[in-house]
């Protein structure tokens, strides 16, 4: 799309630092005081302000200019556990780096590696720690994840016991979009918990509510730190098929379906944007060519990507259900996973879209999708994803793949025109 900007210019480090200060203001509102954000340490020891009660103190990993994680530093064992459970390294080098940080915080040698800390003062009941401790009726420590710029970015909290065991994760909806997503995930987990899934393990809702205008979801921690087991494509597909049918399956012509009606409503909401107009034109061509095609409709996770699951010997753990939806063409999860996996491994998003569509036959056959409907289903998925990005205004938020004109839209439009 010629109307789309060629690249994003916002610096990720700058956006992370800005977001760090925003998060601190949300989690520790007045009368709490975070002393202006991150403070440099002196010789590995935090600066003190005698007479003012300290209710929380965080180590900024790796530093205040590139914050990734806020680790509670008052208890070395809890701090080390927070880093250890922060994420599962995908390479040997990443694992070595993670282990070095764990060792540093556990031995209080952080001054050698990390110079920035955040000290929070004020009444204990005014911060997020006090609220969660009361809501869950237990003592706890909080570690805070600072993610990359995205429209749907929200504070993600890792909750640990005083002994350092991770027992829950929390999400806080801060604006219209993220409040909606947190509410949707709460409802999805409640439905899935009663759905009788056997091939997929999902978190349990431990607490849901509102706090100071934020939508709060606390869910049980899935044991992602346990030993991993190889995940075959057959096992992954079987899990996706189970989710697809967990709320029932219907069938009918594309343009007569409830899915199509909802898609038209979503398209209308972004039609005033250049990318939206081009997308709507492509959908018109798709409807003229394939509107009478009969499709089967079921549920999908909505963001089933490699980083949102973990394969154990006796369980496939899947989290981040905030995009869960029903009544969508069967097989969307398989197409989404394939696309995200290819983008992650190659970095060439446009080539990843091309290769994913070419695999539509193989990806969608296990879902019972008729051969004539497979490429159409893959193209509908691309339409759905594009509408999501435009609706969420991912480009304006600085998301890496937010500019659809550089990767998704050109492939989608050409493929539709070739039908």
Beta strands, then each sheet from edge to edge (+ up, - down):
strand 1: 39-40
strand 2: 54-61
strand 3: 69-72
strand 4: 116-121
strand 5: 141-145
strand 6: 155-160
strand 7: 166-173
strand 8: 205-211
strand 9: 214-220
strand 10: 250-253
strand 11: 294-300
strand 12: 309-311
strand 13: 316-318
strand 14: 325-329
sheet 1: 1+ 4- 2+ 3- 5+ 6- 7+ 9- 8+
sheet 2: 10+ 11- 14+
sheet 3: 12+ 13-
end
